[in-house]
């Protein structure tokens, strides 16, 4: 491959930030993206019908972001809206109440680009929460042990992945990212799991997945949908 036809060492990345009533965390999420020091980032905040001060928080951000507001339709619809607005061929996500760890893009981007057939690089997640007794709004965090479970914010994607697999299922309010990952694997597409942490998941009482019952039901639905697809394919 000639130098003229080689892929750029640091391609531009579109980062999609869905937000529903998480304005108080938004600044920190965007800070964690900017801390990657990537040369060209398009940051898109998709406000999924928030009733808090999200729009005011967006205007106060130190870095210009693109702001899209829609009626409340759930995180899948917010992510899909962001994908449609993205200008670049490499996509990434971070929920407004989560964070990217330092070095996320430095770890994932070379792995994504080393194989032209690879559309997805995923890593491990690490849960964090306020330390007991810490004031609300403080940044005194307790980190839990890293583990792998697919979270959309832990991946780095080529746009082509969504063209091949489809967008997130907007009928699912929970585990829509797990459902998408199952569809990706069922399609036999190439991905790489790296051992490092690539998403910091914030545990707090206002999270949509707070409570094992709700999160478990969403995950079980994603598994059932995957099994149903496989049965139909086997016929």
N, C-alpha and C positions, 0 to 999 in steps of 0.2 A: 504494500500500500504506500503510495507516495505521500510526502508531507502535506501536499495540497489537499489530498482526499482524507487525511486522518481526522478523526473527530476532535473537537476542541478539548483542551485539557480541563477547562472549567466551563462547561456549558451553562447557559442561563437556566434558572430553576424557578418554576411557579410554585409558591407555597400557599396552600389553602387553609384558612383558619375558620372553621365553623364556630359560631358563638350563639348560645341561647341563654340569656340571663347570667352570663359569666363575665360581665364587663369588669368586675373588680380584679379578675385574674389576667385580663387581656394584655396589659402592659408587659407583664412578666413573660408571657408566652412569646410575644413579638420580640422582646429583648433576647430571648434564648435563640431565636432565629437569626437575628442580626449579629449575635456573638459568634456565629460560624465564620464571619468575615468572608463570605463568598462574594465574588466580584459583581455578580448580577442576579438580583432576586426580585421577583414580582410577588408581593405579599397581598393576598386577597382575603379580607375579612368578610365572611358571609353571615350576616345577622339574620337568624332564623326567627324573626318576629319577637325579639326581646322586648320585655316591658321594664327593664332596668335602665341604667344610664350608659348602655353600650355605645350608642352613637356619640355621646359626649366623650367617652373614653377614647374612641377612635380618633376624634379630632385632636385629642391631647397627646397622641403618640409622637415621639420625637422623629420618627421616620414616616414619610408619606406612604400610606397603604391605600389600596383600592377598597372601597366599601360598597357592598351590595346588600340591600335589605329585601327580604321576602316575608310573606306570611309564614306563620309557624307550620312547617311541614315535616320537621324531623331532621336528624343529622344526615341521613342518606341524601335527602333532597338538597340540603345545604352543600354537601360535598359535590354533588353532581352539578349544582349551579356554579361552584368554583371551578370545576374541571372545564365547563363550557366557556368560562371567562379567561382561562389560562392561555397565555400566549406562547409558552415554551414547551419543548418536547420532554423535559424532565420535570416530574411533578412530585411534590411532597405535601404532607399534611401535619398539622398539629392542632388539637382541640384547644379552645381558648383557656381551659383550666389545666392543661398539661404543659410540659416543657421539653425542649430538646436538650440532651446532654452536650457538653462541650465536645467538639470534634466529630459530631454525627456525620456531617457531610464529607469531611475528610476521610472518614472510615468507609462510607458506603459508596461514594461516587466512583472511585477507581474500580471497585468490584462490579458496579453496574456497567461501566464503559469497557471493561476488559473483554467482554464477550458480546458481540453485536446481536446475538440471539437472546440475551438475557434482558428481561423486562422488569425484574423486581429483585431488590435486595432487602432482606428483613434482618432485624436484630432482636435482642432481648429487651424486655421491659423491666423497669424498676419502679416499684410503688414508693411514693413519698407522702408524708403527712406532717402536719404540725406536731411538734413535740408536746407531750402532755404539759399543760400549764402555760404554753406559749400564747401570746395575745393574738387574736384574729387579725390577719393582715401582716403579721410578722413573717420573716423568712427564716424561721428557726425550724428546720425540717429534720425529720427522722427518716432515714433511708432503709428500706426493707431489701431482702435478698433478691437479686435479679433472677428472672425466669423467663421462659419463652411462652408466650401466648400471642396470637396474632392481633396486633392493634394497628389500625391504619396509620397512625402517626409514627410507628416504628419502621415503616417501609420507605424506600425510595423507588420511584416508578418511571418507566418510559410511558408517555402518553399512549403508545401502541398497546400497552397492557389493557387499557380500558376499551380500546377499539376492538380488541380480540375477544375480551370476556364480557364486555358490557359495563354499564355503570352500576352504582350501588342500588339495591332493591329498595325502593321508596316505600314499600308496604311494611318494611321492618323498621321498628323504632329502636330496637336493641339488637346487638350482634350482627348488624348489617355488614360490618367489615369482615367478620368471620365468614359469613355467607359468601362474600365476594372472594375471599381467599380460597374457600372450598371450590368455588367455580373455576378459579385460576388453576388450582392443582388438578381438577378433573379434566381440564383442557390439555393437560400434559405440557404446560409451558414451563420454561426454564426460570428458576429463581435460586438465590443463594441465601442461606442462613448464616450470619456471622455471629461469633460468640459475644461480641461487645453489646453493651446497652445502647439502644438507639432511641428510646423514648422513656421519659419520666412521667409516670401516671399519678396524678394527684388524687389521693383518697380524701374525700370530704363529704359532708352530709347532704349537700345539694346536687351531687353528681347524679346523672340519669341512671347510672348503674349501681347506685348505692343500695345495698341490701342484696344478699345472695339469692333471694327468691326471684327478683326481677331479672337479674343478670343470668341466672341459671335457666330461666324459661326462654330467654332470648337465644342462649347458646343451644339449648335443646331443639328449638325451632330451626336453627341453622343446620344442625345435624340431620333433622328429619327431611328438610328440603334437599340436602345433599343425597341422602339415601334414596329419596323418591326419584331424583334425576338419574341416579345410577341404575335403578330398576327399569326406568323407561328406556335407557340406553341399551340395557342387556336384552330387551325383548327382540 
